């Protein structure tokens, strides 16, 4: 679009370059949001904000368009105009397609949490055992118990399960209690109680499959 008589074009001007810098920063934040939510938000319940394929793809597209607009505003005179705009477009396509595809892959195959409940809290209040009832991308049910570090907005879940039940829900109620600072005892109606310890990174020494027949 051409500027009117006496009107200075925004592209290539000081204001245009400032706006281009702000848009580039915004684009970086949006791309970082896609990577964060697709890769790590599942371990930080308070930080989940999208965690779905289509919204993440939309966010990646918005970030790419923002970067293209930044390149359009950064320069006015050729050949700098062509070089900057081509570079911005190329980066936008690569980052948009790359982060969008990765986000869709990660969230598309991730489990959807249907239930998030606390079963036990450690005596010092630093840890909790939470039950997560989920469904995977095939719509199969899973139940898992994880350790959660309780730290307000920085609360986060372990990246490994204490207890798991794959492809079905437990038929009996699961009870959990802390018997030590980092030791948890689980019990079900139809099987002996099991004790599992976890380390400072919230990782258990072993994972118990409660849906596997005893001795199986």
N, C-alpha and C positions, 0 to 999 in steps of 0.2 A: 504494500500500500504506500503510495507516494504522499509526502507531507505537503500541506497546503502552503501557499505563499507566506513567507516570513516565519514559518514553523520549522524548528530544528528537529530533524528525525531523532527518535529515541534510540534506534539502533546505532551503536558506535559512539554515542555521547557519553559523558561522564555518568549521567543518571542511568543510561542503558547498561554500562559496564558494572555499575554498582548493583543494579537489579539482577544482572546476569550472575554476579557473585553470590547474591542471596539465594537465587533460584538453584544454583549449583549446590549450595549448602543444604537447601531443602531437599533436593534430589538425593543427596548422599544420606540424609537422615531417613528418607523413605525407603531407600534400598536397604539400609541397615535394619529398619523395622521389619522388612520382609525376611531377612536372614535370621534375625532374632526370633521372630514368632514361629517361623518354620522349624528352626533348629533347636531352640532352647526353652521356649516359653512353657513347654509341657512339663518341665521340672520346676517351674516357678508359678504356682497357681495364681498368685496375686498379679502376675505380669501377663497373663493370657489376655489378648485383646482381639485377635482374629482367629488364628489357628484353623482356618477353613480354606480350601483350595481356591474358590472363586474370589473371595475378598482379597486374598494375597496376590492373585494374578492381577486384579484391578489395581492394587497398590503399586505393584511393579510397573504396570502400564503408566500410571500417573507419574511415577518417578522418572520414567523414560521420557514422557512428554515434557516434563519440567526441565530435563536436561537439554532437550532439543530447543526449547524456548530460550534457555540460557545461552546456547550457542548462537541463536538468531540475534540476540541483543548485544552480544559481546563485540562484534565488529561490523563496520559498514562498508569499508573500501576494499575492493579486490586487490590482490588475491587473498588477503587475510580473511575476508568475509567467507569466501568459498572454503578455505582450509578449516577455519574454526567451525563453520556450520557443518561441514562434512565430518569433521572429527567428533563433534557433539552428537550428530546423528548416528555415526558408527558406534560410539560408546553407548548411546542410549539403546540401540538395537541389541548389542551384545549383553549389556547388563540387564535390560528388560527381559529378553528371552531367557538368559541364564538364570537370574534370580527367580523369575516367574515360574520357569519349568522346575527348578529345584524346590521352590515353595510348594507347588502343586504335588510334586512327587512325595515330599516329606509329609505334608498334611493329608494328602489323598490316601496314603497308606498308614497313617497314624490312627490310633484308637480314639474314639469319641467317648468322653467320660459321661456316663449316665448317672453315676452316684459317687459322691465324695463325702465320706463320713469318718469321724475320728473314733477309734476304738479304745485307745489308751493314751495317757500322757505320763511322761516320766516324772519322778518325784520332784526334780528340780525345775520342771516346766520347759526344758530346752528342746525336748523331742516329743513327737507323737507318732503313733502308729495309725495310719489311715487306710481305709478300705476304698478301693477304686473299682467300681463295676463299669466295664467298658465294652464297646463293640468295635471290631476292626473293620477294615474296608470291605471285607466279605460279609459283614453283618453278623459275624460269629461273636458270641458273648465270652467275656473273660472276666475273671475276678483276680485282683492282686492286692496284697498288703505291702505298703512301703513305709519307710521311716521318713518323717517330715521334720526338718529343722524349723523350730518356731522362732521367727525373728521379724515379725511384722511384715512389712512389704518385701523384706529380703528372705522370707520363708521359702524353702525349696524342698523338693522331694528327692529321695535317693534315685540314682539312675539304675538301680537293680532292685528286684523284688525280694522281700523277706519270705512271702508266701505267694504262691500262684495257683490258679486253677484255669487251665486252658480249655477253650471251646465249650464251656458250660459254666453254670453257676453252682456253687456249693449247695448241697442238699440240706446241710445242717448249719445252724448258727455258729459263727466263729467268734470266740472270746479271746481277748488279748490282755496281757498285763505285764508291766515292767517288774522284773524281779532283780534288777540291777541297773546301774546307770546306763549301760548300753546292752542290756540283755532283756529279751522279751520271751514270754511263754505264751504259746497258742494252744488252745484246746477246742476240740469238737466233741459232739456227743458220742460218736461211734468210733473214736480212736484215741490212743494215748496222747497226752500233752507233749508238745515239742518245744524245746528251748533253742532260740537262735540269738547269737551275739552279732553286733555290727561295730564297725570301726569309726574313726573320726570323720571319714568321708561318707558315712551313712551306708557303707556297703556291708552286707551280711557275709558271714563266713561261708554260708551255703544257703541255697534257696529250697524251700520245702514245697513240694507239689502235693497239695491236700486232696486233689481229685484223683490221684493215682492210688490204686488199692494198696493197703498196708502190705509191705513186703514185696510190692510189684516194682 
